[in-house]
Amino acid sequence: MKSKELDPDILARILRFQQGELNEYHTYANLAKLTKDKNNRRILEKISADERRHYLILQNATGKEFTPNGFRIRFFSLLGSVLELSFALRLMEKGRSLI
């Protein structure tokens, strides 16, 4: 189903999810690079790959392409590196639930 067939409210929500998946793909990738623990790095890389796959599925459905939100990515990457990684991840997931 292409975006022209979707209800505008549903499309808007899907597009927000799509943008979120792209941002989270980049954020998890950044956090993986910053993480010293090999097991955590591997987990973050897997999550990043999953987020990218989700973005591509939504992109195929909507026909829309997004650019990453650099501010949001840097913000959560900074939180993860300066504060505790789990704190940054919980905050990021909490923001996701508001979509």
C-alpha positions in Angstrom: 0.0 0.0 0.0 1.5 3.3 -1.0 1.0 6.5 1.0 -1.6 7.9 -1.5 -4.0 5.2 -0.3 -3.6 6.0 3.4 -5.8 8.2 5.6 -3.8 11.4 6.2 -3.8 11.0 10.0 -2.5 7.4 9.7 0.1 8.5 7.1 1.3 11.3 9.4 1.7 8.9 12.3 3.6 6.4 10.0 5.9 9.2 8.8 6.7 10.1 12.4 7.6 6.4 13.1 9.7 6.3 10.0 11.7 9.4 11.1 12.0 7.9 14.5 13.4 4.6 13.1 16.0 6.5 11.1 17.1 8.6 14.1 17.3 5.6 16.3 19.3 3.7 13.7 21.9 6.4 13.8 21.7 6.9 17.6 22.2 3.2 18.3 25.1 3.1 15.8 26.8 6.0 17.6 26.3 4.6 21.0 27.7 1.3 19.8 30.9 3.1 18.7 31.2 4.8 22.0 30.6 1.7 24.1 33.7 0.0 25.4 31.9 -3.2 26.5 32.0 -5.6 23.6 28.8 -7.4 24.5 26.9 -4.1 24.8 28.5 -2.9 21.5 27.3 -6.0 19.7 23.7 -5.6 21.1 23.6 -1.9 20.1 24.8 -2.8 16.6 22.1 -5.4 16.3 19.4 -2.9 17.5 20.8 -0.3 15.1 20.5 -2.8 12.2 16.9 -3.6 13.2 16.0 0.1 13.3 17.5 0.6 9.8 15.5 -2.4 8.5 12.3 -0.9 10.1 13.0 2.4 8.4 13.5 0.8 5.0 10.2 -1.1 5.4 8.4 2.1 6.2 10.2 3.9 3.4 9.0 1.3 0.9 5.4 1.7 2.2 5.3 5.5 2.2 7.7 6.2 -0.7 9.2 9.0 1.4 12.9 9.5 2.3 14.1 11.3 5.4 17.3 12.7 6.6 18.4 12.0 10.1 17.7 14.6 12.8 21.3 15.4 13.8 20.4 17.3 16.9 18.4 14.4 18.4 21.1 11.9 17.4 23.9 13.9 19.0 21.8 14.6 22.1 21.2 11.0 22.9 24.7 10.0 21.9 26.0 12.6 24.3 23.7 11.4 27.1 24.9 7.9 26.6 28.6 8.8 26.7 28.5 11.4 29.5 25.8 9.8 31.7 24.8 6.2 32.0 24.0 4.3 28.8 20.9 2.8 30.2 19.6 6.2 31.2 19.9 7.5 27.7 18.2 4.4 26.3 15.3 4.7 28.7 14.8 8.3 27.9 15.0 7.6 24.2 12.4 4.8 24.5 10.2 7.1 26.6 10.2 9.6 23.8 9.3 6.9 21.3 6.2 6.0 23.3 4.9 9.6 22.9 4.7 9.3 19.1 
